[in-house]
Amino acid sequence: MNSRFSLYIFILVIFFTIFFILDLFIGSVSIPFKEIFKILFSSTEVKQEYHTIIIDFRLPKAITAVLSGAALSVSGLQMQTIFKNPLAGPYVLGISSGASLGVAILVLGATSIFSVSNFYLYYNWSVIFAAWIGAAIILLLILLVSTRISDIMTILILGILLGSAITAIVSILQYFSSETALKSFIIWTFGSLGSVTKSQLQLLLPAVFLGLLISIFSIKILNGFLLGETYAVSIGMNIKFARAVIFVSTSILAGSVTAFCGPIGFVGIAVPHFARILFKTADHRILLIASIFFGSIFMIIADIISQLPGFDNILPINSVTALLGIPVILWIIIKNKRIF
């Protein structure tokens, strides 16, 4: 098993490297591979235009794809394990809806209070913090509920209901908003990897690393949940505390990606199944690492497709991930795979 695991991980690393470099290569401006390697690994002078495109635009976008893919995949893995539901995703707790509500209140309401020019001067950072605050508020509500309710499926249902209620509120805000504000909010809901700047990446990077670090330290908890809560209690696990740790990790991962990149769906649902199918195990020591690599590769491929190689237009990343993820979900439903 160890040799097979090492071989598969080695193959994933190779695929990751190939697609990452390919993502840097593809764009509206054609840059030779030789020039890209010079920019990344050599101090040799290159055209300033090439250097700016790679360092300021394509490299941050590719790194954002890696971080968002890893974060959403791990958060999806955790939700599927804790709820014992192969179709659970990182947003079943309403985290994405909370982030959307924060952005909706800011974007759809701010222009009626502040002048449009003053608002858009701080647009990027204000949207990020609004999404974070919205996700954090929902997290606190879920944590409060989880301390009072022991049934995990009840928490799942409450999370779905909460997300639906928030979606209804956002729809009302959209109905009464101005055309300009509505357009800005709709564009945010499409999701984007290219809108994350280098300065914003310096905030997204430690946030995702923190969430992943909590996940790594929670591997024993996740393996305990696989055998049922009764078994987990018998080995001395504090169920409510364990849930809280997983919820915090998921919220940091999914909430951060949603804040910086917009809501990106289907990654967290589909990717963990790739890991389970390839490695044929339920051990989270393996699944966690595999999900990180699969998620990163998945998002890089989605980013490559979204750029429509040979065209100047760029597709919304959320649409691409849906087209890639939905067939996997349909396959799971049709085959009725027994994953847990």
Secondary structure by P-SEA (a helix, b strand, c coil): caaaaaaaaaaaaaaaaaaaaaaaacccccccaaaaaaaccccccccaaaaaaaaccaaaaaaaaaaaaaaaaaaaaaaaaaaccccccccccaaaaaaaaaaaaaaacccccccccccccccaaaaaaaaaaaaaaaaaaaaaaaaccccaaaaaaaaaaaaaaaaaaaaaaaaaccaaaaaaaaaaaacccccccaaaaaaaaaaaaaaaaaaaaaaaaaaaaaacaaaaaaaccaaaaaaaaaaaaaaaaaaaaaacccccccccccaaaaaaaaacccccccaaaaaaaaaaaaaaaaaaaaacccccccccaaaaaaaacaaaaaaaaaaccccc
